Amino acid sequence: MKVLLIHNNYRTSSPSGEDNVARNEYDLLKENGISVFRYEKFNDDIDDSSLLKKVKLGVDYAWSRKTYSEVSELVRRFQPDIVHIHSLHPQISPSVYAACQHKGVPVVHTLHNYRYICPGALLLRDGKPCEACVGRWPVNALRYRCYRGSLAATASIVWMICYNRWQRTFSKLVNRYISLSKFAASRLVAGGFPGDRIEVKPNFLSSTVSVRNLRQKYAVYVGRLSDEKGVKTLLTSWKSVTCLPLKIVGDGPLRSELEHYANKSGLDAEFMGSRTQEEVLSVVGNALLQVVPSECYEGFPMVILEAYACATPVIASRIGSLVEIVPDGETGFHFEAGNPTDLASKVNVLAANTARAMQMGMRAREIFMQRYTPDQNFKMLMEIYQRAKEDFERKRSR
C-alpha cells in the first residue's frame, strides 16, 4: 500500500500536538512496511510582511489553486492508494480534497480540532467552552473575533467555512473523517458533518515505558500554563490538599502569576518548566497521581496516554472527551470542572489510600495495552483506510 500524508506544520515557536501525531503516524506506517510520501507546509515559511500578502493567504485558505495543482501532480507521480490529511491550516486548503478525488484516490482526514465548525478551532471563548457557532453559520465568531482577536483573521476562517459549506466540500469530497473521541465526533455531527463517515480513533504512544512499582508521594500536572487548562483551579485546590506535593511540568503565559500565587499562599508546588518527553515520563512514572484540570474541550491529551503507559492514575475534569478517556472510579476520578473543593477532595482520597491509587494505575496500564499501543493503532488505521476505499468505490460506481 502507498499513502500520501498531507500536513501543515505549526510554527516552531508554537509547537502543537498535531505535529507530533502526524510524525508518529508517518513513522508508524513506515515501520509497518507502508510506502509513505509527505506533502507538508511549514508556518515558519509564511510571508505575511504586507497587508496584501496576509489577504492573499486568507483568500487562498478557502480554495487554493496552487495547492490543488501541487497535490494533483504529487498524486499523479506517487499514485497513492490513500491520501491521509492531518491539518490544512492555513497554507493548504480543502482544494486538495478535490485534487485527490479527481485523480481517483480516496481521502481520509483526521480532525484534530473543531476548525471547520468553529473559527477559533477549540470551541472555546474567554477560557470557557463555547458552541455559539455549532450548527449555524459562524457569524458569532466575527462578533467575538475568535481567531487571534482579529476581525480580519477571523473573517478569513469564516470565509473558508462558508465557501466550502456552500460547495458541499466537507460532505462530498472526504471518504472518512477521523475523530479522536466520541465526544468530539458528536460535536462535529452537531456542526453538520456526516456521522456515517466519522471514525473514532484515539492517539497512541510510541514510547516504551517501564512501570515502576515504588512511587514517590507527589502529584503531577503536565501541560500548558494557561486559563483554559484549569491551572488556577489546580493551585487553589492545593490549599486544601494535605501532605501531597505538586510538581508542575510545562510553561505558558500564566507561569509568573502562578508562581507568585503559590509562594504567597505557601503551597507545596514545584514549577519544573518545559521538559523532554523522557523527563516527563520519568516524573509521571514516579508520581502517585496525575491531575488534568482542563476547563475546555480537550481533543485527546497525550499527557493521559503518558500517565496510562506509566500506570499512573488520573484525576480529570468532568468535561468533554475527558469523561470517556478516564473512566470514573476505574483509572482515576472525575471532579467538577472549575471546582477546587471537589478537586481537592478527590486528590485527598487517593493520597490517603496509596493501594487504591496503585490499583487504578494498573488498570490504566491494562487499558493502555488494549487500546493505545502502536500495534492497536495501526490495525485501526488500516481498517479505516479500507472503509474509505470501499466508500470511494461505491460513489464512483454510482
N, C-alpha and C positions, 0 to 999 in steps of 0.2 A: 504494500500500500504506500501511496505517496500523499503527503499532507503539506499544504501551504498554510503557514501561520502568519496572520496579519496582526500587528500591534503597534500602537502609538505610545511610545515611552514618555513618562513624565520627565520634568527637569531633574537633574541630579541634585539640585538644591532642595527639591521637594519629593523625596523618594516615596514610591507607592507600593503597596502590597500587590497591586495588579501587575506591576512589572515583574515582581518575584514569581507570581503564579504563572505568568506567561513563560518565563525562563524555565521554571520547574517542569511545565508540561512539554516544552521543547525537549528538555533532557529526558523526560520520561518516554517520549515517543522514540527518540534516538536509541535509548538503552534497550528498547524492545524491538529493534530492528526495522523501525519505520523510517522511510526516506522523507526527510523534512527540509523544507526551504522556508526562509523567513522574508517577509516584506515588512520593513519597520520604518517608522519615522521617530525622530527624537526632538522633544520640545526645546532642548538646548540649542537647536538649529533654527528656531523661529526668528525671523527678521520682522520685528514689529517697531522698527525705528521711525516709522512715519504713520500718520493717520490713514493714508491711502493703503498702506500695507496691512494695517490692522483691519480695515474694512474688507479688503480682499480676502483675508484669512477667514473672517466671519461669513462672508458670502459663499466662499468655496466649501465651507463646512457642510452646508446644506446639500450640495451636489457638485462634486469636483470632477471636472473633465480630465484633469491631469492624473488624478489617482485612478480614475476609470481606465484611462489609456495604459498607465503603468502596470496595473494589475492584469488587464487583458493580455498584455504582452507576456507577463510572467506565467500566466495560466497556459498560454499557447506554447511557451518554451518548456515549462516544467511538467505540464499535463498531470496535475494532481487529481487524486480520486476524491478528495475533500478539501475545502477551504475552511479553516477554523480561525475565526476572528476573536480577538480579546478586546482591544479598545480602538476606537476610531477618532477619539477626541484629541485635538481639534484639527489635525492636519490631513486626515484621510477623508472619509465621509461615506455615507450609505451608498454612494455611487458604486462602490466596489462590490456590493451585493449583485447589482445588475451586470457588472463585468464578468463575474463568475457564472451567473445563470445563463448569460448569453453565450458563454463558451462551453456550456453543458456540464458544469461542476456544481454539486450540492454545497450549500453554505450552512455552517454552524457558527453561532455567535454566543460566547459567554458574556452575560450581562453582569459585570462585577458591581454595578451600582444602578441607580434609577435615572440615568441621564435622559432617557427617551420619554419619561413621563414627568420629570422634574428638572428644570433647567439648572438647579443647584446640585443635582445628582444624588443628594443624600436624604431627601425627604426631611429636611432639617431647616429650621429658621429660628434665629435667636437662641440657639443651643437646645431647642426642643423639637420633637417630631412635628412635621407639617405635611398635610396632604391636600393643601388648597388647590393644587393643580391636577390631582389624580382623577382621571375620568373626565377631565374638562380641557378646553383649550387653555394653554398655560399663560393667560393674561395676568394672573395674580403675581407671577414671577417678575413681570415688568414693574408692577406697583412696588414690590419689595426689593427690587434689584438683587435677585437671589444669586447671581453669579458674580462673585468678586466685588459685590457692592456697586457694580457699574451698570447703568442703563444700557449703554451701547453693547457691552459684552453679553449681558443677559439677552438683549434683543437678537443677537446672532444665534444663540442657542434656541430661543423661541422660534425663530425663523426656520432653523433646521428641523425642529419637531413638527411644526405646522406644515411645511412644504412636503415632508415625507408622509405625513398622515393623509394629506390631500392625494398624493400619488399612490397611496396604499403600499408604500415600500416595505414597511415593517410586517405587514400581513401577507404579502405576495412573494417576497424575494429571499426569505430566510426559511430553510427547511427545518432547522431545530435551534431553539434557544436553550442555553444552559443557565439555570438559576442556582445560586449557591445554597438556598434553603427553601423550604416550603413556604415560609412567611414571605420571603422576597418574591416568590412566584405568585403568591396571592395578590400582592400589591401591583405586580406587572399586569396580571389579568384584570384587576380593577381599573388599570390605566389603559386598557384596550388591547392588550397583547393576546394572541391566540393561545388559549390554555392547553389545547391539544398538541401544541408543538413546543411546550416548555418542559424541559427535563430538569430534574433536581439532581445535581452532582456537587458534593462538597469539595472543598480544597483538600489537599493531602500534605503530609510532611515527609520529606525525603530523608531527613537525617535519622541515623540510627542512634537511639538513646537507650542507655542502660538505666534500669530502675534502681534507686537507692533505698535500701530498707531502713537505714538510720537517717532520721530527719533532724534538722535544726529547727528550733521552735521560733519561727517567724512567718509572717505573711508577705506576699509579694504582689505588686502591681507592675505590669509591663504595658507600656503604650505611650501615646502622645499626651502631653500635659496641656489639655485644652478643655473648654467648658463642657462640650458635648460628651466627653469621656467620663464625666461624673467624678473627677478627681477632687473637687471641692467637697462633695458629699463624702468621699472616701476619708479625707483628712478630718472633717467634722466628726465622723463616726468614731475616729480613733480616740477621741476624748472619753468615750465610754467602753473602749476595749481594754481588757485587763490582762497585763502580763504577756503581751504578744507584740514584739517589734514589727515594724513595717518597712520593707525595702521597696523603693520606687525606682524602677528602671525605665528610662526614657527622658525625652526633653520636649520642650514646646513653649508657647507664649506665656503660660501661667507659672513657669518654674520659679521665678524670683518671688512672685506673690505667695506661692505655696510654701516655699522655704521660709519666708518671713512669718507666715501664719503658724507653721509647725514649731519654729523656735519660740515665738511669742507664747504659744499655748503649751509649751513643754512636752510636745508629743515625741514618742519614741519612733521617729521616722528618719530613715536614711535615704537621701537622694543620690542615686548612683549614676545618673546621666545615661547617655546612649552607650550601648554595649554591643559587641559582636553576637551573632547567634549562638556561638559556642558558649560564651559567657552567660548569655540569657538562659540557656538550657541548664547550665550549672546552678545558677541562682534559683531557677524554678524547681529543678530537681531536688534541691536541698530544703525547699520550703515545706511548711506544714500545709499551707493552702495558698491559692491564688484568688485575687479579687478582680472581677471585671464589672466595674460600677457604671457602665455606659448609660447615658440618658438619651441616646439617639438610636436609630435603627442600624445596627451593625450588619455587614454583609456576612462573612464567615471568618471571625477573628482567628488569625493564625496563632495568637497567644493561647487560645483554648486548646488547639491541637498540640502545642508545645507542652502544656500542662498535662493533657491526657497521655501523651507519649512518656512523660516523666512519672506517671502515676500520682499526680498531684491534684487533689480535689479543687473544684472551682465554686466560688460564691459569686453569682451573677445577678444583674438586674433582671427583673421580670418584665422584659420588653423585647418586642420584635423577635428576631431569629434566636436570641439567646435562650428563649423558653424551650425551644426544641433541641438546641445543641447541648444544653446542660439539663438533663432530667432531674427534677427537684427531688431531693432525698435519696438519689441514686449515685450520681457522680459529684454531688455538691448540693448547694441550696440556692433558692431564689430569694431575693428581697425586693421590696417595692422601690422602683427607680426613684432616685432623689430623696430617699428617706434614710438619713444617717442612723436613726434609732433602730430601725429594722435591720440595717446592715450590721450594726454593732452586735445586735442580739445573735445573729447567725454566726458571726465570727467567734463570739464567745462560746457558743455551743461546741464548735469544733476545737477551739483552743483548750476547752476543759475535757475533751474526750478524744485524745490522740488516736486511740484504737479505732474509733469510728471514722476519723479522718483518713487513716491508712486504708480502711476497708473501702471507703468511697474512692480513694485514689486507685486502688487495684481494679475496681470496677471501671473506672475511667480508662485505665490501660487496656482492659479487655475490649472495650468499645473501640478504642483507637485501632487495635489489631484487626478488629472485624470490619471497620468502615473506612479508615483514613490512611491506610498504607499505600505506597506507590502501586503495588500489585492490584489491590482492590480498585484503585482509581483508574488504572489502565484498562481493566476489564470493563468498567462502566463507560469509559470514553469510547472504546471500540463498539459497544452496543449502541451508543448514541450516534456514532458515525454511520452504523449500518441502518438505523431507522431514518436518518437524514437521507441516505441514498435511496431507500425504498420510497420515501415521500417524494423525492425528486422524480423518480421513475414513474410513479403514479400520475403526477401532474403532467409529465411530458407525454405519457400515453394518451391522456385526455385531450 
